[in-house]
Each structure stands twice: as structure tokens, then as C-alpha cells.
Amino acid sequence: MTLSFGRNYLAIPGPSVSPERVLNAMHTSAPNIYEGGLVDMVADMIPDLKAVARTSGDVAIYIANGHGAWEGAAMNVLAPGDTALVLATGRFAALWGTICNRIGIETEVIDFGKTSGVDPARVEEALRADTERRIKAVLTVQTDTATGVLNDIAALRAAIDAAGHPALLMVDCIASLGCDTYEMDAWGADVTVAASQKGLMTPPGLGFVFLNDKAKAAQNERVSYYWDWRPRIDPEGFYQYFGGTAPTHHLLGLRAALDLIAEEGGIEAVWHRHDVLAHAAWAAFEAWGQGGPMKINIADPAERSRAVTALSLGADNGTRLRRWVEANGGLTLGIGLGMSAPGDPKGDGFFRLGHMGHINPHMMLGALGVIEAGLKALDIPHGAGALSAAAEVISKG
């Protein structure tokens, strides 16, 4: 027997829950892609999309997931033989570097491990050592969903400037846009990569590359037709926004998602909601950890993402808990992606809770309640008072 019948809650770190308004907006016959409502809607939507990234620059929209947007960003400003400095704090910046390698870009990697963020001093040191200015771009993530880390982008920009280095700062905000505070222009990011399926609450399928004038000036003239961002940011015809047929239904869904952000009070209100709910989750996890093996992967709260938390639970308890809460509570947690420990090469002792996008207190408290039920059912040691601690945070939100 199971109690999981009813609406399931997908609490993985993306795809996130799509609001019914987004899904309903997509549930329609295809609109005209040549003129009329869709064309006008996209033109009106571009400023709203840029407002989420806090930029007055441009945005290119791709029919792609985040991996595609990585490639699009790299191909526009880096040519075969160029060098990029990759700052790894988990899985995803390193993967971006791998994509660069496949298109002929050399990479230098600084690996900061899986339990802390980028150290700006080490980045400054590496850039000062690059006296020949071989490095054309610095690649990093704001949030790595494998580790749950939140990197300090403003401090990284300051390190590049302190080194007097001209490299572009390219930031992956796929997991963090619309969740963690992000100020593209104020913090000095030159390129920002994002996607639709996390904080933007729209099903996977749209990739975004935001860029400033410095990035445009670094244009690679040999970029392929599809990835070239120039016609996408300044299209002569509507089809050029997308390199062909428009992703009609994703655009309709995104319009609804941007409307929801505006109705909430704008991106600052969205950031605040994510901050409160993340702190509620951390309060629960820390309480459970007082009497058992549960441990938040990123020890310093200042370095934790408001979009996802990665945790260790020891032995194979992460996998056991995930399977129990899904089968018995209708809650799907994220796997321990790319994580491992001595005696645990597959990362069965890890799990992740996504708290991004369309989420509110009853969803968070419900997820935490099911996790506590799983800890009890599986006899995994844990401390008391977790749900009360989470409720206390929310009560002061």
C-alpha cells in the first residue's frame, strides 16, 4: 500500500514545477508565426526578460536547453585556439569547459572542489600570471546544482579588474536566474547564460544568452549560422529571433511566467521568497543533522544557493530516502549528481532538494514533512524540531 496517490511534487533542481497558468497558456493551437499577436508579444516580452537578468544589454533566445546556450555563448566570442579559464565548483562549469574543448577552445581549469565556492584571490593570481593575455574569457556558474554552491559574481568581477585583465566574464545562471539575487550589469558580467526550466518556470526548451557591448565587440566572425547571436538580438524578420520557426508554445508559456513574476511584485519579491524558503529548508536540515548523519554540502550559508540544497546522509541513505518519499509520499527528490564519498562511489549517500521557481510555504513544509516521515520509516537517525524550525523561519518571512 502507498499514500502517494494525489498530485506528485517534483522537487528536483530542474525542471521545476510549471504553474497551471503557464501550462494553460501553452495548451492552445499554434499561432501565426509571421505577423499578429505572437510577433507583438515577443517584442514586448524582451524588456521583461532582460529585467529578470537586470541588464540593459541584449538577449538572444535559442531553441535549446542550457547545454545549447553554453555552446551558443562560447561560439560567439571564442574561436578555435582561444583559451578560457574555467572555474569549477562542482559539475557544470567543468561541463561548459568540455563543450568549449569540443569546438577547439583551449581551457585552463581551476578546481575549487565540491564544498565551497570560487576563491577570487586564486582567480586574480591566475590572471596576473597570464601576462600574454591568452585567456579570452572566464567561465563560471553562479549556482552549481550538483553541489548547491552560490558563487560571488561581484567579487569575481573585482578580481578580474584587480588583475587588470581584459577577459570576458561569462556566467552560467541556468539554475539561479529568477531564484538567487543576480545583477548582471551592476556586478559586471559580460555574458549570462540561462534556460527556461528552472526559475523561469517554463518547460525545458528555451535557452537564453544575455550580452553587453563588450561581448558584442568580441564577436567571433566564424560563428555558425544557427548560434550567431547577431540576428537574434537585432532581427530583420521575426524568424531571425530563433534561427527559423519560432518555439511558439514555449514563448506563450514564458509570457505567462514573466507575468507571474511581475504580479508577485517584480524580481526582488521573487528573490525574497526564495531566500525565506531556502532558509526554512536549511533550518530543518540543520535540526535533523543535530541527531544524525544529515549534512548540508555547503557549510557556509553565504555560499549556499537559494535554488537548490545538496545534502549527504551517509551510506546508501540518500537513495533509500529518495525512493521511499517518492513511493510513499509523492515527493521526488534529486539524485546526488556527481557526488561521492569514500565507500560510496555512486553517490548513494547524497540527495538534493530543489526549491526553485513556482514554490510556496505549503509546498516547502509539505516536502519537509514527507522527508521527516521517510527518515522515521527508514530508521535513519535524525534530530528533533526540524519542522518547527522551518515554520519559525516562514512565520517571520
C-alpha positions as CSV (number, residue, x, y, z in Angstrom):
1,M,0.0,0.0,0.0
2,T,1.1,3.6,-0.6
3,L,-0.2,7.0,0.4
4,S,1.3,8.7,-2.6
5,F,-1.9,9.0,-4.7
6,G,-2.7,12.6,-5.4
7,R,-0.7,15.3,-7.0
8,N,3.0,14.5,-7.1
9,Y,5.6,17.1,-6.2
10,L,8.7,17.2,-8.4
11,A,11.3,18.8,-6.1
12,I,14.3,18.1,-8.2
13,P,16.6,21.1,-9.1
14,G,15.0,21.4,-12.6
15,P,12.8,21.1,-14.4
16,S,10.9,22.9,-11.7
17,V,7.1,22.9,-11.2
18,S,5.3,24.8,-14.1
19,P,2.4,26.9,-12.8
20,E,-1.0,26.0,-14.2
21,R,-1.2,29.4,-15.9
22,V,2.0,28.6,-17.8
23,L,0.7,25.2,-18.9
24,N,-2.7,26.6,-19.8
25,A,-1.1,29.3,-21.9
26,M,0.7,26.6,-23.8
27,H,-2.4,24.5,-24.3
28,T,-3.6,26.1,-27.5
29,S,-3.5,25.8,-31.2
30,A,-0.3,27.1,-32.9
31,P,-0.4,30.8,-33.6
32,N,0.6,32.6,-36.8
33,I,4.4,32.9,-36.8
34,Y,4.6,35.7,-39.5
35,E,2.5,38.5,-38.1
36,G,0.0,39.4,-35.4
37,G,-0.2,38.6,-31.7
38,L,2.8,36.3,-31.3
39,V,5.1,38.7,-33.1
40,D,3.9,41.6,-30.9
41,M,4.1,39.5,-27.8
42,V,7.7,38.6,-28.2
43,A,8.7,42.2,-28.9
44,D,7.0,43.3,-25.7
45,M,8.5,40.3,-23.8
46,I,12.2,41.1,-24.5
47,P,12.4,44.0,-22.0
48,D,10.7,41.9,-19.3
49,L,13.1,39.1,-19.9
50,K,16.1,41.4,-19.6
51,A,14.7,42.9,-16.4
52,V,14.9,39.5,-14.8
53,A,18.6,39.4,-15.5
54,R,19.0,43.0,-14.5
55,T,20.6,44.1,-17.7
56,S,20.1,46.9,-20.3
57,G,22.1,44.8,-22.8
58,D,20.7,42.4,-25.3
59,V,19.3,38.8,-25.2
60,A,19.4,36.1,-27.7
61,I,16.8,33.3,-27.5
62,Y,17.7,29.8,-28.7
63,I,15.5,26.7,-29.1
64,A,17.8,24.7,-26.8
65,N,18.5,23.6,-23.3
66,G,21.3,25.1,-21.2
67,H,23.9,23.0,-22.9
68,G,22.9,24.6,-26.2
69,A,23.1,28.0,-24.7
70,W,26.6,27.3,-23.3
71,E,27.7,26.4,-26.9
72,G,26.0,29.5,-28.3
73,A,27.7,31.8,-25.9
74,A,31.1,30.2,-26.4
75,M,30.9,30.2,-30.2
76,N,30.1,33.9,-30.4
77,V,33.1,35.2,-28.5
78,L,35.7,32.4,-28.6
79,A,37.4,30.9,-31.7
80,P,39.4,27.7,-32.1
81,G,42.8,28.2,-30.4
82,D,41.5,30.8,-27.9
83,T,41.8,30.0,-24.2
84,A,39.1,30.1,-21.5
85,L,39.7,30.0,-17.7
86,V,37.1,27.6,-16.2
87,L,36.2,27.9,-12.5
88,A,34.9,24.6,-11.3
89,T,32.8,24.4,-8.2
90,G,31.1,21.1,-8.9
91,R,29.9,19.6,-12.2
92,F,28.5,22.3,-14.5
93,A,31.3,24.8,-15.1
94,A,33.5,21.9,-16.0
95,L,30.9,20.6,-18.5
96,W,30.8,24.1,-20.1
97,G,34.6,23.8,-20.4
98,T,34.2,20.4,-22.1
99,I,31.8,21.9,-24.7
100,C,34.5,24.6,-25.4
101,N,37.1,21.8,-25.9
102,R,34.8,20.1,-28.5
103,I,34.8,23.3,-30.6
104,G,38.5,23.8,-30.4
105,I,38.8,26.2,-27.5
106,E,41.6,25.5,-25.0
107,T,40.7,25.6,-21.4
108,E,42.6,26.1,-18.1
109,V,40.6,24.7,-15.1
110,I,40.9,25.8,-11.5
111,D,39.0,23.2,-9.4
112,F,37.7,24.6,-6.1
113,G,36.3,21.3,-5.0
114,K,32.7,20.4,-4.3
115,T,32.1,22.0,-0.9
116,S,32.9,25.7,-1.4
117,G,32.7,28.5,-3.9
118,V,35.3,30.3,-6.1
119,D,38.2,31.9,-4.3
120,P,38.6,35.3,-6.1
121,A,42.2,35.6,-4.9
122,R,43.2,32.5,-6.8
123,V,41.5,33.8,-9.9
124,E,43.3,37.1,-9.6
125,E,46.6,35.3,-9.2
126,A,45.9,33.2,-12.3
127,L,45.0,36.2,-14.4
128,R,48.0,38.2,-13.2
129,A,50.2,35.3,-14.4
130,D,48.7,35.5,-17.8
131,T,51.0,38.2,-19.0
132,E,50.5,37.3,-22.7
133,R,46.7,37.7,-22.3
134,R,46.0,34.3,-23.8
135,I,42.8,33.9,-21.6
136,K,39.9,35.5,-23.5
137,A,37.1,34.6,-21.1
138,V,36.5,33.4,-17.5
139,L,33.7,30.8,-17.3
140,T,31.8,30.2,-14.1
141,V,28.4,29.3,-12.7
142,Q,26.5,31.4,-10.2
143,T,24.8,28.2,-8.8
144,D,26.0,24.7,-9.3
145,T,23.0,22.4,-8.9
146,A,25.3,19.4,-8.2
147,T,26.8,20.9,-5.1
148,G,24.4,23.7,-4.1
149,V,27.1,26.3,-4.1
150,L,26.5,30.0,-4.8
151,N,29.4,31.9,-6.2
152,D,30.1,35.6,-5.6
153,I,30.0,37.1,-9.1
154,A,30.6,40.6,-8.0
155,A,33.8,39.5,-6.1
156,L,34.9,37.6,-9.2
157,R,34.5,40.7,-11.3
158,A,36.5,42.7,-8.8
159,A,39.3,40.1,-9.0
160,I,39.4,40.3,-12.8
161,D,39.6,44.1,-12.6
162,A,42.3,44.0,-9.9
163,A,44.4,41.8,-12.2
164,G,43.9,44.4,-15.0
165,H,42.9,41.6,-17.3
166,P,40.6,42.2,-20.3
167,A,39.0,38.7,-20.2
168,L,35.2,38.5,-20.6
169,L,33.3,37.3,-17.5
170,M,30.8,34.7,-18.6
171,V,28.3,33.4,-16.0
172,D,26.0,30.4,-16.1
173,C,22.8,31.4,-14.4
174,I,20.8,28.4,-15.6
175,A,19.9,27.3,-12.1
176,S,19.9,30.7,-10.4
177,L,18.1,33.1,-12.7
178,G,14.8,34.1,-11.0
179,C,15.9,32.4,-7.7
180,D,19.2,33.8,-6.4
181,T,19.9,37.6,-6.5
182,Y,21.7,38.4,-9.7
183,E,22.7,41.8,-11.0
184,M,24.2,41.3,-14.5
185,D,25.1,45.0,-15.2
186,A,25.9,46.1,-11.6
187,W,28.1,43.1,-11.0
188,G,29.9,43.4,-14.3
189,A,29.1,40.2,-16.1
190,D,29.6,40.4,-19.8
191,V,27.7,37.3,-20.8
192,T,24.9,35.5,-18.9
193,V,23.6,32.1,-19.9
194,A,20.2,30.9,-18.7
195,A,17.3,28.5,-19.6
196,S,13.6,28.3,-19.2
197,Q,13.0,25.3,-17.0
198,K,14.1,26.4,-13.5
199,G,13.5,29.9,-12.0
200,L,11.6,30.9,-15.2
201,M,9.0,28.1,-14.5
202,T,8.6,27.1,-18.2
203,P,9.2,23.6,-19.6
204,P,12.7,22.8,-20.9
205,G,13.3,24.0,-24.4
206,L,14.4,27.7,-24.4
207,G,18.0,28.9,-23.8
208,F,19.0,32.5,-23.3
209,V,22.2,34.4,-23.7
210,F,22.3,37.9,-22.3
211,L,25.3,40.1,-23.5
212,N,26.7,43.5,-23.2
213,D,28.6,45.8,-25.6
214,K,32.0,44.3,-24.5
215,A,30.8,40.9,-25.5
216,K,29.4,42.1,-28.8
217,A,32.8,43.7,-29.6
218,A,34.4,40.3,-29.1
219,Q,32.3,38.8,-31.8
220,N,33.8,35.7,-33.5
221,E,33.2,36.2,-37.2
222,R,33.3,32.4,-37.9
223,V,30.4,31.5,-35.6
224,S,27.9,29.1,-37.2
225,Y,24.6,30.3,-38.7
226,Y,22.4,28.8,-36.0
227,W,24.4,30.0,-33.0
228,D,25.2,33.5,-34.3
229,W,23.5,35.9,-31.8
230,R,23.6,39.0,-34.1
231,P,20.3,38.3,-36.0
232,R,18.7,37.1,-32.8
233,I,19.3,40.4,-30.9
234,D,18.6,42.6,-33.9
235,P,16.3,40.7,-36.2
236,E,15.1,42.0,-39.6
237,G,12.4,39.4,-39.7
238,F,10.6,37.6,-36.8
239,Y,12.1,34.2,-37.7
240,Q,15.6,35.5,-37.1
241,Y,14.9,35.8,-33.4
242,F,15.0,32.0,-33.4
243,G,17.1,30.9,-36.4
244,G,13.9,29.5,-38.0
245,T,10.4,28.6,-36.9
246,A,9.5,30.2,-33.5
247,P,9.1,27.9,-30.5
248,T,5.5,29.2,-30.3
249,H,4.2,27.3,-27.3
250,H,7.2,27.8,-25.1
251,L,7.0,31.5,-25.8
252,L,3.4,31.6,-24.7
253,G,4.3,29.8,-21.5
254,L,7.3,32.1,-20.9
255,R,5.0,35.1,-21.3
256,A,2.7,33.8,-18.6
257,A,5.7,33.1,-16.3
258,L,7.0,36.6,-16.7
259,D,3.5,37.9,-16.0
260,L,3.5,35.9,-12.7
261,I,6.9,37.4,-11.7
262,A,5.5,40.9,-12.3
263,E,2.3,40.2,-10.4
264,E,4.4,39.0,-7.4
265,G,6.0,42.4,-7.2
266,G,8.9,42.0,-9.5
267,I,12.1,40.1,-9.3
268,E,13.1,41.5,-5.9
269,A,9.9,39.9,-4.4
270,V,10.8,36.6,-6.1
271,W,14.3,36.7,-4.7
272,H,12.9,37.4,-1.2
273,R,10.5,34.4,-1.4
274,H,13.3,32.1,-2.5
275,D,15.5,33.4,0.3
276,V,12.9,32.7,3.0
277,L,12.0,29.3,1.7
278,A,15.7,28.3,1.4
279,H,16.4,29.3,5.0
280,A,13.4,27.3,6.1
281,A,14.8,24.2,4.4
282,W,18.2,24.8,5.9
283,A,16.7,25.2,9.4
284,A,15.1,21.8,9.0
285,F,18.2,20.1,7.6
286,E,20.4,21.5,10.4
287,A,17.9,20.3,13.1
288,W,17.9,16.8,11.6
289,G,21.6,16.9,11.4
290,Q,22.0,17.5,15.2
291,G,20.9,13.9,15.9
292,G,22.1,12.1,12.8
293,P,24.3,11.9,9.7
294,M,22.4,14.6,7.6
295,K,24.8,17.4,6.5
296,I,24.3,20.3,4.1
297,N,27.0,20.0,1.5
298,I,27.9,23.8,1.6
299,A,28.7,24.6,5.2
300,D,28.7,28.4,4.9
301,P,25.1,29.8,4.4
302,A,26.5,32.7,2.5
303,E,27.8,30.3,-0.2
304,R,24.5,28.4,-0.5
305,S,22.2,28.7,-3.4
306,R,18.6,29.7,-2.8
307,A,17.6,27.4,-5.6
308,V,18.8,24.0,-4.5
309,T,20.4,22.3,-1.5
310,A,22.7,19.3,-1.8
311,L,22.9,17.0,1.2
312,S,24.8,14.0,2.4
313,L,23.1,11.3,4.5
314,G,25.7,8.6,4.7
315,A,25.9,5.0,3.4
316,D,23.1,4.5,0.9
317,N,20.6,6.6,2.9
318,G,20.3,9.2,0.2
319,T,19.0,6.7,-2.4
320,R,16.9,4.9,0.2
321,L,15.2,8.2,1.3
322,R,14.6,9.3,-2.3
323,R,12.9,6.1,-3.2
324,W,10.8,6.0,0.0
325,V,9.4,9.5,-0.3
326,E,8.6,9.1,-3.9
327,A,6.8,5.7,-3.5
328,N,5.0,6.6,-0.3
329,G,4.7,10.4,-0.3
330,G,4.5,11.5,-3.9
331,L,7.7,13.6,-3.5
332,T,10.5,13.4,-6.0
333,L,13.9,14.5,-4.7
334,G,17.1,15.0,-6.8
335,I,19.8,12.4,-7.0
336,G,23.3,13.0,-5.7
337,L,24.6,14.2,-9.1
338,G,28.3,13.9,-9.4
339,M,28.8,13.4,-5.7
340,S,30.7,10.6,-4.0
341,A,32.4,9.7,-0.7
342,P,34.8,7.1,0.5
343,G,33.0,3.8,0.1
344,D,30.2,5.5,-1.9
345,P,31.4,5.9,-5.5
346,K,27.9,6.3,-6.9
347,G,26.8,9.0,-4.5
348,D,24.0,6.9,-2.9
349,G,24.6,8.8,0.3
350,F,23.6,12.1,-1.2
351,F,20.3,13.7,-2.3
352,R,19.2,17.2,-3.4
353,L,16.1,19.3,-2.7
354,G,15.2,21.8,-5.4
355,H,13.4,24.9,-4.1
356,M,13.2,27.0,-7.2
357,G,10.5,28.7,-9.3
358,H,6.9,28.0,-8.5
359,I,7.1,27.1,-4.8
360,N,5.5,28.5,-1.7
361,P,5.4,27.7,2.1
362,H,2.9,24.8,2.0
363,M,4.9,23.1,-0.7
364,M,8.1,23.5,1.2
365,L,6.6,22.4,4.5
366,G,4.9,19.5,2.8
367,A,8.2,18.4,1.3
368,L,10.0,18.6,4.6
369,G,7.2,16.7,6.4
370,V,7.4,13.9,3.9
371,I,11.2,13.8,4.3
372,E,10.8,13.5,8.1
373,A,8.3,10.7,7.6
374,G,10.9,8.9,5.4
375,L,13.6,9.4,8.0
376,K,11.4,7.8,10.6
377,A,10.2,4.9,8.4
378,L,13.8,4.0,7.4
379,D,15.2,4.4,10.9
380,I,17.7,7.0,9.8
381,P,18.9,8.8,12.9
382,H,17.9,12.5,13.0
383,G,17.4,15.3,15.4
384,A,14.1,16.7,16.6
385,G,12.3,20.0,15.9
386,A,13.0,20.4,12.2
387,L,9.5,21.2,11.1
388,S,9.1,23.7,13.9
389,A,12.3,25.3,12.9
390,A,11.3,25.7,9.3
391,A,7.8,27.0,10.3
392,E,9.5,29.6,12.5
393,V,11.6,30.9,9.6
394,I,8.5,31.2,7.4
395,S,6.5,32.8,10.1
396,K,9.0,35.7,10.2
397,G,9.3,35.8,6.4
